[in-house]
Amino acid sequence: MRDYSRTELTEAIDEWIVGRNAHRDREILKSRLIDGHTFEALAELYDMSPRQIKRIVYKCEDIIFRHI
């Protein structure tokens, strides 16, 4: 897999992550992929379990990496 620029990732996330919790999911994915936050840190920030954060990240990664 090639390295994607911050701009490419941000644009892909904003374009392809849609749905009921899209804003939250986009912010979580950007924090993980672009800013490098850990699952545990994100779980604390969003008052969720690390498992829930991982599920969101993996689901969203699958979506955007199919399109870029």
C-alpha positions, -999 to +999 in steps of 0.1 A: +000+000+000+014+034-009+016+063+015-012+088+012-008+125+019-027+141+048-048+160+021-057+128+002-068+111+034-088+140+046-105+144+013-113+107+010-126+106+046-148+136+041-162+123+008-168+086+016-177+084+053-214+091+054-243+080+075-260+086+108-228+090+128-207+103+099-193+134+117-181+114+147-167+086+125-148+110+103-133+127+133-123+094+149-107+082+116-088+114+111-075+113+146-063+078+142-049+078+106-037+114+104-028+124+140-018+089+152-039+087+183-042+053+199-075+034+202-074+038+239-069+076+238-098+079+213-120+057+234-114+079+264-120+111+243-153+098+228-165+079+260-165+046+241-146+013+246-114+007+226-133-022+209-160+002+196-133+026+183-115-002+165-148-013+149-154+022+136-119+027+124-117-007+106-151-002+090-142+033+078-108+023+066-124-004+045-147+022+029-121+048+020-093+024+009-118+009-016-121+044-032-085+057-031 
